[in-house]
Every structure is written in C-alpha cells, then in structure tokens.
Amino acid sequence: MRRGIKELLMNLKQALAVGLLLLCAGAEAQSVWRTDSLQEVVVTGTGTQHLLKDAPVQTEVITSKMLRNYGGRSIEDILSGLTASFAFSEDDMGSQMQLNGLDNSYILVLVDGKRIHGDVGGQNDLSLIDPHNIEKIEIVKGAASALYGSDAIAGVVNIITKKHNEGLLIENSTRGGSYGDLRQHNGLGIAIGKLKSYTNFQLQHSDGWQNTATEARNQTEFLITDSRNQTVNRHTNWQVSERLTFEPMKGLELYAEGSTYWKRIYRPSGKYAAVDVKTYDLEYRNQGLAAGGLWKLNKTDQLSLDVNWDRHAYYYYFTAITLTDGYDPQGRFTPYYPYFPDDEELQSDQRRTMAHLKGIFSLPYNNQLSGGLEWRYDYLKAPMRVKHGEAKDHTEAAYIQDEWHCPVYGGIATVYLTPGLRFNHNGQFGFRLTPKVSAMLSIGNDFRLRATWSQGFKTPTPKEQRYRYVKYMNATYLYLGNEDLSPQTSNYYAVSGEYNWQGLNLTVTGYLNNVDNMITLVTIPNNQAPAEYIVTYDPRKTRQYQNLESARTKGVDVSVRYRLNKEWMLGGSYSFLDTDAKQYDSAHERLVDVVIDGTARHKGSWFATWNHAFRDYQMGAGIYGRMSSTRYYQIDGDGKGYQIWRFATNHEWPVSKKLLLRLEAGVDNIFNYVDRTDHGLHLGTTTPGRTIYGTLTVRFAQGKKLKFTSNNKFNSKSSDNEQD
C-alpha cells in the first residue's frame, strides 16, 4: 500500500516537472492559433443548430483543434482521454463503453446524426469510425429518447465528420506505433459543378499484446501460469465508404452513400484444452446503404429525408478441426458437426432498415418547431445464439419539439424553453409517450443556468429476450435470455451552471438518472436454469438477463478550460458517480443490493497544450492525464484504479499553396503502468504499458470546385489563390 502511494506521488512529481518545463519553454512565444469553443455550432441536444453558448441542452464538445492536438488512435482513445465521463473495457466483443454508470446498450452513437450499426456481442464496434475523418464530437448526457428514441437513456455521442468541398482533394495518413499498431487513412474528394464525391478508406491493425500469462478461475484459485491468451488479440480491419452529393437546384441537396467493412480477430492457441486452446478466429462483415436529401425551403425552414439499410454479420472462422453444434449444408441442426480449417459458422446476422422524415420551421414570437416521423425494422438471424434461431421487431414513432426564447430584464438576460414529446409504438410492447423539457437562463455572456427533465424508454432487444450461449474461457459460463422481460423506463434530472470570464470556462453539472426495470445480466442459481442446459454443460455460473427492481445513477461532472494566453490552453474534467441498484431475490423473498457492472466512483482527465506558428512551420505540444478509481463488478473481481499520462506533439509544413505535410508523434502511458491482473478477471485498463507512435499526413487540395473544359480535362473553377 505504502509502496503504491510512493509510486503515485513520484509519478505526479515527474508529470508536474514536465508540465513546468513546457510552460517555461512557451512563456515568451506568440501564436496565430485562435479559437473560441463557445462559437462552435452544435446540433445534437435539440436536433437544430445553435451556437454552443446558446444551446439550451448542456452539450460537451471535443473540437477539431482538440482532436488535432491529441492525435488519438481510436474513438475509445479520444473519448477516454479528453472527457472524464466515459470508461471502456475493450476486448474481442467490442468497445464495452460506459457513460455515467450506464453501459453501451444505453448510449446512442451517431455519425452525422445517423445511428451506427455494428453490434458485436452486445457492444458497438467503434472501429467502424475513422478517427482521421472526424471534425468534432458532440456529447449530450442523459435521456434523449424524446428526440432520438430507444438506446438514448444514458446519452448521445454524435460524431461529426469532415465536410470536403475542395475541387480536388487527395489525402494520405499513415500511423505506426508500438505492438505493430498500424492505422491507414486515404481520402479522395472531387467536386465537379453540382456533383461531389468523397471516397474514404481506412485500415487498422495491431499485433496485440499479453500483460500476463497467468489464468485464474476466480479471485483466489490459480489455474496456470503459462497461458497463451492475450490481453488484446491480434486483429485487422478495413473499411471502404463512398458518399455522393448532388445539388439539382439551390437549397436542395441529395445524397447516396455506401460502405463495406471487414474485421478479423486472430486468436492464438495454447496447450491447455480447457483454457486457452482456440480452434477458430472471429470475423465480422458489415455493409451499409443510405440515401436521402435536405431541402432548405428558406433561410429558416427545411425538410429532410433519410433512408438507410445496414447489415452486421458475425462468424466463427475455424482454424482447426472442431466438433461442435452446427448446421449441415442442408440447414439441418447437427450436434458435434465437424468443421474444418477455413470453414465458417454464422453466429449472428443483424439487419436494420430505417426511414426518417424531419421538418424544422420558424414560427412567430421567437418559436422554432421541429418534428418528424420514424420507422424501423430489425431482423436477427442467430441459429447458435438465440432461441428459435431468428427474431424480428419493428417500431414506429412521431415526435415534436418546440424551442422558444424571450429576452427578460430589459435584454440583460434571455430565457430559453425547449419542450418535446415522442409518441412511440413497438410491435411487441405497444404504445408509449416520452416527454422532455429543457430550460436555460442566460445572463450576458458570462453565466448560464440550465435544467433538464427527460424520460427514457427502451424495449428489450431480441438478444436479451432469447439469448442462449455457452462461454468457455477459464471456466464454463451459461448465458440466457428472458422472454418475460419488461421495457425499461427512466427519469433523468440535471442542473448545470456555466461561467465564462476572460478565457475561463467552468461548467458544473449535477444529475440523477432513475431507471426502472433496468435490464442486466444477473448471476442466478443453476437450479433456476433449464435442466437440459445444466445437464449438458455443467456451468460454473449461470447468468441471465433480468429486470432489476430499480437502478439509480447520480453524480457530479465538472469541466474547466482556461486560455492562459494565445498559445497555452489548460483544462480538465472530473466525474463523481454513485450508483444504487436493487433486485428481487425470489429464493429469499427480499430485495438485495447488486452492483452495476463496470462503475467507478471517480474518473478524471486533464491537459495542457501549447501551439506556436513560425513563418513556414506550425508546432503544437500537449501533456494529457487520465485516471479512474476501482471499477466494480458482480463476479470475477474488480478492476484496479489507474493513472496514465501522455505526451503528444504535432508539426505542420505548408509546402505550397496546395500541399500540406503534417507529422504527429508522442508517447502514451509515459510512466509505463500495466494492469497485470490474472487473465479472465476484470481489468481497470488494458493498456500494454509505454507506447510510442508517429503519424505522417500528406494532403493535396486544389481549388473550390472543378469543371470540365472542352477537351474533357479537369480545370480549377477558382483561382490558385483560393485555398481550402
């Protein structure tokens, strides 16, 4: 204990020394870097555009400058490093994201306002998002079901991608790092008259790593000390996407886009049959198609239509002869069916079709009305993982929202009021009304007080209802669905105060989220599971999706940013979380306290960045830190608390008016922290220790638009002096 405290104090001293050294180095410098995050335009909180300072719903923004300074390798890296509210537990099954005590299934992730589709074992695969193509990230915490429907009980993360309006754009970004980490991004953009095209390719690879070779059945019983199971397995994924936009007339833009994605997770095989022998890898394939348009009726009113289809398929890719339950070529279920190397077995095929019609209209007396209609159809085929092999569901919804503002006290202050209501119909659970109301009092440019009450509504997923899966790791676990599940509802309350003064921005938010009938995996006695499963698999533990009687998360989030001068920016965030969940114990006929898996009471992040522009060269540097206290779990031990520091630099050279070179380099986990908890138990973090990275970006951009000349060759419509 004393040794750990001494190491923590030593790390703090070292970090402070680095920070002071950077501060002294930049004290006399001048800068052309100018930004005011309060002037950022945000859309996520209300679905309509507002300056951040005027947004009636509290919105956290990770700006493009923050992204460039940080140089994150992935969305998980960016969110965990730049805001304290998120936690991740990455593994083969996905990102396992958590926001203010609620896990991935309660967090809605959007890309340009549209839901991503990539459920991997119940967790979104965030590697579908190319970090090099992100303009900014908007985060709205708390229930947003009135506007976005299901999955938005904990909050919404909206990834805003870059808009490419160059006549000709060619860009390449290559990142290399420790443990065989490779990130490749290529983009090709062309604008010809009213037609625009952008093609994006990304590739991600890691050799993986092993933090410990020790396996444990539980917290006290050791099994082996030379396992080949890795903390993070070697993996490769790539994605190609295309977006076409066309403007047939002023104010009308039509688009069509598509993407295809592939991912393979390579699993090493050891010598212990019951623990680390692997006979198959994991493979994922996604496809997506979308089309729609935006019609600006005038300066304030608009209509939009979006239709999209997405598919996510998950397979076992066999690497050795394996006898397991399966289906023969005629589709007949066969126990102990033989699979051979390079054979595949489908685990799940999820398909989703959605349509969304939305309108925004300006009304008299400072009112703005928005509303829409939504339709969604879900299909799941999972012969090996759900009862009856497949499931279907559909949802229809209509929503409306009014935004009103009024100056008070002679214009010194302004009151904003945003009520909304969603009318939801689900094919299994019928009708439901979901209301919300947000209010803001703005006093000058210095102070804002916001308050929100909103309800959330989420129906059980087909997986939660019909799941049946046996997990073999260091022990046998049986996972079961529950067809008697009830829908989840929530009431979210939040009050926040924001203060701005001479480069200082301070925000403090207190929140309470009451979730009724929260669905989570709960350990149950084996005698409560179907007898045929117990006889067949003899599981060490049986876990089933069940409704908790009640669950409550409450806490305080603090965010501070301070512009010391034109070159220096300091900031940080802190999140305190307290949870309380109860479940009815039928065996003893009483309510018992249970843990919401993965929650930590304290999390924090902080940064100091410096940017300076020389005559033909611009440089930036930053030091970042993040920490988490112990993360709590129902079974298999808790995750250790940790503290990690990062140093990042970036350098830009405008080679010419059209060509830009950018270099990013840095060290992550400066003090080499590694969580060596036995494999199979919970980790606080999966980091392999100190890592280095470097990224080289080459960007060529010509003109604003291109047109064809009489000999069918490209010419720039704008002069060479017009730059991106």
C-alpha positions in Angstrom: 0.0 0.0 0.0 2.8 2.5 1.0 4.8 1.5 -2.0 1.9 2.2 -4.3 1.3 5.6 -2.7 5.0 6.5 -3.1 4.9 5.5 -6.8 1.8 7.6 -7.3 3.5 10.6 -5.7 6.6 10.1 -7.8 4.6 10.0 -11.0 2.8 13.2 -10.1 6.1 14.9 -9.4 7.5 13.8 -12.7 4.4 14.9 -14.6 4.5 18.3 -12.9 8.1 18.7 -13.8 7.4 18.0 -17.4 4.4 20.5 -17.3 6.5 23.3 -15.8 9.3 22.7 -18.3 6.8 23.1 -21.2 5.3 26.2 -19.6 8.7 27.9 -19.3 9.6 27.0 -22.9 6.4 28.6 -24.2 6.1 31.7 -22.0 7.5 34.2 -24.4 6.0 32.8 -27.6 3.5 34.4 -29.9 0.7 32.4 -31.7 -1.8 32.7 -34.6 -3.9 29.9 -33.1 -7.3 31.5 -32.3 -10.4 29.7 -31.4 -13.5 30.2 -29.2 -15.2 26.9 -28.5 -18.3 28.9 -27.4 -18.8 29.8 -31.0 -19.0 26.2 -32.1 -22.3 25.3 -33.8 -23.9 22.2 -32.2 -26.9 20.2 -33.2 -27.2 17.1 -31.0 -29.0 18.4 -28.0 -32.1 19.7 -29.9 -31.6 18.4 -33.4 -31.3 22.0 -34.6 -28.4 24.4 -34.9 -27.2 26.6 -32.0 -24.1 28.3 -31.0 -22.7 26.3 -28.1 -23.2 29.2 -25.7 -26.9 29.4 -26.7 -27.6 25.6 -26.7 -30.5 25.1 -24.2 -29.4 21.5 -23.7 -26.0 21.0 -22.0 -23.6 19.8 -24.7 -19.9 18.9 -24.4 -17.8 19.4 -27.5 -14.4 17.9 -28.4 -13.4 20.4 -31.1 -11.3 19.8 -34.2 -8.3 21.6 -32.6 -8.5 19.3 -29.5 -8.6 16.3 -31.8 -5.5 17.5 -33.8 -3.5 18.3 -30.7 -4.4 14.9 -29.0 -3.7 12.7 -32.0 -5.8 9.8 -30.8 -5.5 6.4 -32.4 -9.2 5.5 -32.0 -12.6 6.8 -30.7 -12.1 4.9 -27.5 -8.7 6.6 -27.0 -10.1 10.0 -27.8 -13.2 9.8 -25.5 -11.4 8.3 -22.6 -8.5 10.8 -22.9 -10.5 14.0 -23.4 -13.5 13.6 -21.1 -13.9 12.0 -17.7 -17.4 10.6 -18.1 -16.5 7.7 -20.3 -15.0 4.3 -19.4 -14.0 1.5 -21.8 -13.2 -2.2 -21.4 -12.1 -3.2 -24.9 -12.0 -6.9 -25.8 -12.8 -9.2 -28.7 -16.5 -8.5 -28.2 -16.2 -4.7 -28.8 -15.7 -1.5 -27.0 -17.8 -2.0 -23.9 -18.4 1.7 -23.4 -19.9 3.2 -20.3 -21.2 6.7 -19.7 -22.1 7.9 -16.2 -22.7 4.4 -14.9 -24.8 3.0 -17.8 -23.3 0.7 -20.4 -23.1 0.6 -24.2 -26.7 -0.5 -24.7 -28.0 2.8 -23.2 -25.7 5.0 -25.2 -26.7 6.1 -28.7 -23.7 6.6 -31.0 -24.4 8.7 -34.1 -22.3 9.6 -37.2 -23.6 12.8 -38.6 -26.9 12.3 -36.8 -27.4 8.7 -38.0 -27.1 5.6 -35.8 -24.1 3.3 -36.3 -24.9 -0.4 -36.8 -22.3 -2.8 -35.5 -23.4 -4.8 -32.5 -20.6 -7.2 -31.5 -21.7 -9.3 -28.6 -23.9 -6.5 -27.5 -21.2 -3.9 -27.8 -20.7 -1.3 -30.6 -17.6 -1.8 -32.7 -16.3 1.8 -32.7 -13.6 0.9 -35.2 -16.3 1.4 -37.8 -15.5 5.1 -37.3 -12.3 6.5 -39.0 -10.7 8.9 -36.4 -8.9 10.8 -39.2 -12.2 11.8 -40.8 -13.7 13.4 -37.6 -14.3 17.2 -37.5 -15.6 17.2 -33.9 -17.6 15.2 -31.4 -20.7 16.4 -29.5 -21.8 14.7 -26.3 -25.2 15.1 -24.7 -25.6 13.2 -21.4 -28.9 11.9 -20.0 -32.1 10.5 -21.5 -32.8 11.8 -25.0 -35.5 9.3 -26.0 -38.0 12.1 -26.8 -35.8 13.1 -29.7 -33.8 10.0 -30.6 -35.9 7.1 -29.4 -34.6 3.9 -27.9 -31.0 3.4 -26.8 -30.6 7.1 -25.6 -31.1 6.7 -21.8 -27.5 7.4 -20.8 -26.7 9.9 -23.5 -25.9 10.6 -27.1 -22.4 10.7 -28.8 -22.6 12.4 -32.2 -19.5 12.0 -34.4 -19.4 14.9 -36.9 -17.3 14.1 -40.0 -15.3 16.5 -42.1 -17.0 18.2 -45.0 -14.9 18.1 -48.1 -15.7 21.0 -50.5 -12.4 21.1 -52.4 -12.3 20.8 -56.1 -9.8 18.0 -55.9 -8.6 16.5 -52.6 -6.1 13.7 -52.2 -5.0 12.8 -48.6 -3.0 10.0 -47.1 -2.4 9.5 -43.4 -0.2 6.6 -42.0 0.3 6.0 -38.3 2.6 3.5 -36.8 3.2 2.6 -33.2 4.3 0.0 -30.6 3.0 -3.6 -30.8 2.6 -3.5 -34.6 -0.1 -0.8 -34.4 -0.8 0.5 -37.9 -3.5 3.0 -38.9 -4.0 3.9 -42.6 -6.4 6.6 -44.0 -6.8 7.5 -47.6 -9.3 10.0 -49.0 -10.2 11.2 -52.5 -12.6 14.1 -52.9 -13.8 15.5 -56.2 -16.3 18.4 -56.8 -17.5 18.9 -60.4 -20.1 21.5 -60.7 -23.1 20.4 -58.7 -21.8 16.9 -58.1 -19.4 16.0 -55.2 -17.8 12.7 -54.4 -15.7 11.6 -51.4 -14.2 8.1 -51.1 -12.7 7.1 -47.8 -10.5 4.0 -47.0 -9.3 3.1 -43.6 -7.2 0.2 -42.3 -6.4 -0.7 -38.7 -4.1 -3.4 -37.4 -2.5 -4.4 -34.2 -0.3 -7.3 -33.3 -1.9 -7.4 -29.8 -0.2 -8.0 -26.5 -0.2 -10.1 -23.4 0.0 -8.4 -20.0 0.1 -11.6 -18.0 0.3 -15.3 -18.7 -1.5 -16.3 -15.5 -5.0 -17.6 -15.7 -7.3 -17.8 -12.7 -10.7 -19.5 -12.2 -11.7 -16.8 -9.7 -10.0 -14.3 -7.4 -8.2 -16.9 -5.3 -7.9 -20.1 -7.3 -5.0 -20.1 -9.7 -5.1 -22.3 -12.7 -2.0 -22.0 -14.9 1.0 -19.6 -15.3 1.9 -20.1 -19.0 -1.4 -19.3 -20.8 -1.2 -18.0 -24.4 -4.4 -16.0 -24.0 -3.6 -12.4 -24.8 -5.0 -9.2 -23.2 -5.7 -7.8 -26.6 -5.6 -10.2 -29.6 -4.0 -9.5 -33.0 -6.6 -8.0 -35.2 -7.1 -6.3 -38.6 -10.0 -4.4 -40.1 -10.6 -2.3 -43.1 -13.5 -0.2 -44.5 -14.3 1.5 -47.8 -17.0 4.1 -48.0 -18.4 6.4 -50.7 -20.6 9.4 -50.5 -22.1 11.2 -53.5 -24.0 14.5 -53.2 -25.8 16.4 -55.9 -27.5 19.8 -55.9 -30.1 19.9 -58.6 -31.3 23.4 -57.5 -30.4 26.0 -55.0 -31.4 24.8 -51.5 -31.8 21.2 -52.4 -29.1 18.6 -51.8 -29.5 14.9 -52.5 -27.1 12.2 -51.3 -26.3 8.5 -51.6 -23.7 6.6 -49.7 -22.5 3.1 -49.1 -19.8 1.2 -47.1 -18.3 -2.2 -46.6 -16.3 -3.3 -43.6 -14.4 -6.4 -42.6 -12.7 -7.4 -39.4 -10.7 -10.4 -38.3 -9.5 -11.2 -34.7 -6.7 -13.8 -34.7 -6.7 -15.9 -31.5 -3.5 -17.8 -30.6 -3.9 -21.4 -29.4 -2.2 -22.7 -26.3 -1.7 -26.2 -24.8 -4.5 -26.3 -22.2 -7.6 -27.7 -23.7 -10.0 -26.3 -21.0 -8.5 -22.8 -21.0 -6.5 -21.5 -24.0 -6.9 -23.9 -26.9 -8.5 -21.9 -29.7 -9.9 -23.6 -32.8 -11.4 -20.6 -34.5 -10.9 -16.9 -35.1 -13.6 -14.2 -35.1 -14.7 -12.5 -38.3 -17.1 -9.6 -38.9 -18.6 -8.2 -42.0 -20.7 -5.0 -42.3 -22.5 -3.4 -45.2 -24.5 -0.2 -45.3 -26.5 1.8 -47.8 -28.2 5.1 -47.4 -29.9 7.8 -49.5 -31.8 11.0 -48.8 -31.8 14.7 -49.1 -32.1 18.1 -47.5 -34.5 20.8 -48.8 -34.0 24.3 -47.5 -37.3 25.9 -48.1 -36.0 29.3 -47.0 -33.4 30.7 -44.5 -35.1 29.1 -41.5 -37.3 26.2 -42.7 -36.2 22.9 -44.0 -37.2 19.3 -44.7 -35.0 16.2 -44.7 -35.5 12.5 -45.5 -33.1 9.7 -44.7 -33.5 6.0 -45.6 -30.8 3.5 -44.7 -30.2 -0.2 -44.6 -27.4 -1.8 -42.6 -26.2 -5.4 -42.0 -23.8 -6.7 -39.5 -22.7 -10.4 -39.6 -20.5 -12.2 -37.1 -18.8 -15.6 -37.9 -16.5 -18.2 -36.3 -13.7 -18.8 -38.8 -12.3 -22.2 -38.0 -8.5 -22.8 -37.9 -8.5 -26.4 -36.8 -10.9 -29.4 -37.0 -13.7 -28.8 -34.5 -16.6 -30.9 -33.4 -19.4 -28.6 -32.2 -23.1 -27.9 -32.6 -23.8 -26.7 -36.1 -25.8 -26.9 -39.3 -25.0 -29.1 -42.3 -25.2 -27.8 -45.9 -28.9 -28.7 -46.0 -29.5 -26.5 -43.0 -30.2 -29.3 -40.5 -29.0 -28.9 -36.9 -26.4 -31.5 -36.1 -24.8 -32.0 -32.7 -21.0 -32.4 -32.9 -20.9 -31.3 -36.5 -17.4 -31.4 -37.9 -15.9 -28.1 -39.0 -12.6 -28.0 -40.9 -10.0 -25.2 -41.3 -11.3 -22.2 -43.4 -14.9 -23.2 -42.7 -17.3 -20.6 -41.3 -20.2 -20.8 -38.8 -22.6 -17.9 -38.7 -23.2 -16.6 -35.1 -25.4 -13.6 -35.9 -26.7 -11.7 -38.9 -28.4 -8.4 -37.8 -30.2 -6.3 -40.4 -31.8 -2.9 -39.9 -33.9 -0.7 -42.2 -34.8 2.8 -41.1 -36.6 5.8 -42.6 -36.7 9.2 -41.0 -38.7 12.3 -42.2 -38.0 15.5 -40.4 -39.0 19.2 -40.6 -37.8 22.4 -39.0 -40.0 25.5 -39.2 -39.7 29.0 -37.8 -42.8 30.4 -36.1 -43.8 33.8 -34.8 -42.9 35.0 -31.3 -39.4 33.5 -31.2 -40.5 29.9 -31.7 -38.9 27.2 -33.7 -40.9 24.0 -34.3 -39.3 20.7 -35.3 -40.8 17.3 -35.7 -40.6 14.0 -37.5 -41.7 10.5 -38.4 -39.6 7.4 -38.0 -39.9 3.8 -39.0 -37.5 1.0 -38.0 -37.5 -2.7 -38.8 -35.0 -5.1 -37.2 -34.2 -8.7 -38.2 -31.9 -11.0 -36.4 -30.7 -14.4 -37.5 -28.6 -16.3 -35.0 -29.0 -20.1 -35.2 -26.4 -20.8 -32.5 -27.2 -17.9 -30.1 -31.0 -17.2 -29.9 -34.0 -19.4 -29.2 -35.8 -20.3 -32.4 -32.8 -19.1 -34.5 -34.3 -15.7 -35.5 -36.3 -12.8 -34.3 -38.0 -9.7 -35.8 -39.1 -6.4 -34.4 -40.5 -3.1 -35.7 -41.0 0.4 -34.2 -42.9 3.4 -35.4 -42.6 6.9 -33.9 -43.7 10.5 -34.2 -42.1 13.4 -32.3 -42.4 17.1 -31.9 -40.3 19.8 -30.2 -40.7 23.5 -29.7 -37.9 25.9 -29.0 -38.8 29.3 -27.6 -36.7 32.1 -26.2 -37.5 35.5 -24.8 -35.4 38.4 -23.5 -36.1 39.5 -19.9 -34.9 42.2 -17.6 -34.6 44.7 -20.5 -32.5 42.4 -22.6 -29.9 41.7 -19.8 -30.9 38.0 -19.7 -32.6 35.6 -22.0 -34.9 32.6 -21.1 -34.9 29.5 -23.4 -37.5 26.8 -23.1 -37.5 23.5 -25.1 -40.3 21.0 -24.5 -40.6 17.9 -26.6 -42.8 14.8 -26.9 -42.3 11.4 -28.6 -45.1 9.0 -29.5 -43.6 5.5 -29.8 -45.2 2.2 -31.0 -43.3 -1.1 -30.7 -44.5 -4.3 -32.3 -44.2 -6.2 -29.1 -44.8 -3.7 -26.3 -47.4 -1.3 -27.8 -47.6 2.5 -27.3 -45.5 4.8 -25.1 -45.3 8.6 -24.7 -41.9 10.0 -23.8 -41.7 13.7 -22.8 -38.8 16.1 -22.1 -38.3 19.7 -21.2 -35.1 21.7 -21.1 -34.7 25.3 -19.9 -31.8 27.8 -19.8 -31.3 31.2 -18.3 -28.5 33.2 -20.0 -27.2 36.3 -18.2 -25.0 38.3 -20.5 -22.1 36.4 -21.9 -20.8 35.2 -18.6 -23.3 33.0 -16.9 -25.8 30.3 -17.9 -28.0 28.1 -15.8 -29.5 25.0 -17.5 -32.1 22.4 -16.2 -33.4 19.3 -17.9 -36.1 16.7 -17.1 -36.5 13.9 -19.6 -37.8 10.4 -19.8 -36.2 7.4 -21.5 -37.9 4.3 -22.9 -36.1 1.2 -24.2 -37.6 -2.1 -25.2 -35.8 -5.4 -24.6 -33.7 -6.5 -27.6 -34.2 -9.8 -29.3 -30.8 -10.9 -27.8 -31.9 -10.0 -24.3 -35.1 -12.0 -24.7 -33.9 -15.1 -26.5 -30.2 -15.4 -25.8 -28.6 -18.8 -25.2 -24.9 -19.0 -25.2 -22.1 -21.0 -23.5 -18.8 -19.3 -22.9 -15.7 -21.4 -22.4 -12.8 -19.4 -21.0 -11.2 -20.3 -17.7 -14.5 -21.8 -16.7 -17.9 -22.6 -18.3 -20.4 -19.8 -18.1 -24.0 -20.2 -19.3 -25.8 -17.0 -20.6 -29.6 -17.0 -21.0 -32.2 -14.6 -22.3 -35.5 -14.0 -20.7 -38.8 -13.7 -22.6 -40.5 -12.2 -19.6 -38.5 -9.0 -19.6 -40.4 -5.7 -19.4 -39.4 -2.4 -21.1 -37.1 -0.1 -19.4 -38.0 3.5 -18.5 -36.1 6.3 -16.9 -36.4 9.7 -15.4 -33.4 12.0 -15.8 -32.9 15.2 -13.9 -29.9 17.6 -14.4 -29.0 21.1 -13.3 -25.9 22.8 -14.6 -24.2 26.1 -14.2 -21.7 27.6 -16.7 -19.4 30.5 -16.1 -17.2 32.3 -18.7 -14.7 35.0 -17.8 -11.5 36.2 -19.6 -10.7 32.9 -21.2 -12.0 30.7 -18.4 -14.9 28.3 -19.0 -16.2 26.4 -16.0 -19.2 24.0 -16.0 -20.6 22.1 -13.1 -23.5 19.6 -13.6 -25.4 17.5 -11.1 -27.6 14.7 -12.3 -29.9 11.9 -11.2 -31.0 9.1 -13.5 -33.7 6.7 -12.2 -34.0 3.6 -14.3 -37.0 1.3 -13.7 -36.8 -2.3 -14.9 -33.2 -1.9 -15.9 -32.0 -5.0 -17.8 -28.7 -6.5 -16.9 -27.0 -9.9 -16.6 -27.5 -11.3 -13.2 -26.0 -14.5 -11.7 -28.7 -17.0 -10.8 -28.6 -20.4 -9.1 -28.1 -23.2 -11.6 -31.3 -24.9 -10.4 -33.2 -21.9 -11.8 -31.9 -22.5 -15.3 -33.4 -25.0 -17.8 -32.4 -28.5 -16.6 -31.2 -29.6 -20.1 -28.6 -26.8 -20.2 -27.3 -27.7 -16.7 -27.0 -31.4 -17.6 -25.3 -30.7 -20.9 -22.9 -28.0 -20.0 -22.5 -28.2 -16.2 -21.7 -24.5 -16.0 -19.7 -23.0 -13.2 -22.0 -20.0 -13.2 -25.3 -19.2 -14.9 -26.1 -15.6 -15.9 -29.5 -14.4 -17.2 -30.9 -11.1 -18.4 -33.3 -9.9 -15.8 -35.1 -6.7 -14.9 -33.8 -5.0 -11.7 -36.4 -3.6 -9.4 -34.7 -0.2 -9.6 -31.4 1.3 -10.5 -30.2 4.8 -9.9 -27.1 6.7 -11.0 -26.3 10.1 -9.6 -23.3 12.2 -9.7 -21.5 15.5 -10.5 -19.5 16.3 -13.6 -17.0 19.2 -13.6 -15.3 20.7 -16.7 -12.9 23.6 -16.8 -10.9 25.1 -19.7 -8.7 28.1 -19.3 -6.8 30.0 -22.1 -3.7 31.2 -20.4 -2.7 33.3 -23.4 -2.8 32.9 -27.2 -0.6 29.8 -27.1 -1.5 28.0 -23.9 -4.7 26.2 -23.1 -5.3 24.3 -19.8 -8.2 22.1 -18.9 -9.6 19.1 -17.3 -12.8 17.3 -16.2 -13.8 15.3 -13.2 -16.7 12.8 -12.8 -18.1 11.6 -9.5 -20.6 8.7 -9.7 -22.7 6.9 -7.2 -25.0 4.0 -8.1 -27.7 2.1 -6.3 -29.4 -1.0 -7.8 -31.8 -3.5 -6.2 -33.1 -6.8 -7.4 -35.8 -9.1 -6.0 -34.3 -12.3 -4.7 -37.1 -14.9 -5.2 -35.2 -17.6 -3.3 -35.3 -15.5 -0.1 -38.2 -13.2 -1.0 -36.4 -10.0 -0.4 -34.7 -7.1 -2.2 -30.9 -7.3 -2.4 -28.4 -4.7 -3.5 -26.5 -5.5 -6.7 -23.6 -3.9 -8.5 -24.0 -2.1 -11.9 -21.0 -3.7 -13.6 -18.1 -1.5 -14.5 -18.9 1.6 -12.5 -16.1 3.7 -10.9 -16.8 6.4 -8.3 -14.1 8.8 -9.5 -12.7 9.5 -13.0 -10.7 12.4 -14.3 -8.9 13.8 -17.3 -6.7 16.9 -17.7 -4.5 18.5 -20.3 -2.1 21.4 -21.1 -1.5 22.3 -24.8 0.8 24.8 -26.4 0.7 25.9 -30.1 3.0 28.3 -31.9 3.2 29.4 -35.6 6.5 30.2 -37.1 6.9 31.7 -40.6 6.6 28.4 -42.5 6.0 26.0 -39.8 3.5 25.4 -37.0 4.1 23.3 -33.9 1.9 22.1 -31.1 2.6 20.0 -27.9 0.4 18.8 -25.1 0.5 16.7 -22.0 -2.6 14.7 -21.0 -3.5 12.7 -18.0 -6.5 10.4 -17.1 -7.4 8.4 -14.0 -10.0 6.1 -12.7 -10.7 4.6 -9.2 -11.7 1.0 -8.7 -14.3 -0.3 -11.2 -16.8 -2.7 -9.5 -18.3 -5.9 -10.9 -20.7 -8.6 -9.6 -18.3 -11.5 -10.4 -14.7 -12.2 -11.3 -13.2 -9.4 -9.2 -13.0 -5.6 -9.6 -10.9 -3.6 -12.0 -7.9 -1.7 -10.4 -7.7 2.0 -10.3 -5.1 3.6 -12.5 -3.5 6.8 -13.7 -2.0 7.3 -17.2 -0.1 10.2 -18.7 0.5 11.0 -22.4 2.8 13.5 -24.3 1.8 14.5 -27.9 3.3 16.8 -30.5 2.2 17.9 -33.9 4.0 19.7 -36.7 2.7 21.2 -39.9 4.5 22.5 -43.0 2.6 24.2 -45.9 4.9 23.0 -48.7 2.9 25.1 -51.2 -0.5 26.7 -51.5 -1.9 23.3 -52.3 0.2 20.8 -50.5 0.4 20.3 -46.7 2.6 18.0 -44.6 1.7 17.1 -41.0 3.6 15.0 -38.5 2.3 13.8 -35.2 4.5 11.9 -32.6 4.2 11.1 -29.0 4.4 8.8 -26.1 1.4 7.2 -24.4 1.5 5.9 -20.8 4.7 7.7 -20.0 5.2 6.0 -16.7 4.6 2.5 -18.0 1.6 1.5 -16.0 0.4 -2.1 -16.7 -2.5 -3.9 -15.1 -1.3 -7.5 -14.6 -4.5 -8.9 -13.1 -4.8 -12.6 -13.9 -6.4 -13.2 -17.3 -10.1 -13.8 -17.1 -10.6 -11.4 -14.3 -11.6 -7.7 -14.7 -9.0 -5.1 -15.6 -9.0 -1.4 -14.8 -7.3 -0.8 -18.2 -5.9 -3.0 -21.0 -3.0 -0.7 -21.8 0.2 -2.7 -22.6 2.4 0.0 -20.9 4.5 2.7 -22.5 4.0 3.0 -26.2 5.3 5.4 -28.9 3.6 6.5 -32.1 4.1 8.6 -35.2 1.7 9.8 -37.9 2.6 11.3 -41.3 -0.2 13.0 -43.3 0.1 14.3 -46.8 -2.8 16.5 -48.1 -3.2 18.0 -51.5 -6.2 20.3 -52.1 -6.9 22.3 -55.3 -9.5 25.0 -55.8 -13.1 25.0 -54.5 -14.7 23.3 -57.5 -13.7 21.7 -60.7 -15.3 21.8 -64.1 -14.8 20.1 -67.5 -13.1 22.0 -70.3 -13.9 21.5 -73.9 -11.2 18.7 -74.2 -12.7 16.9 -71.2 -9.8 17.7 -68.8 -10.2 19.0 -65.3 -9.7 22.7 -64.7 -10.0 24.6 -61.4 -13.1 26.7 -61.3 -11.5 29.0 -58.8 -8.1 30.6 -58.9 -4.9 29.1 -57.4 -5.2 31.8 -54.7 -8.4 30.3 -53.3 -7.4 27.8 -50.7 -9.2 25.2 -48.6 
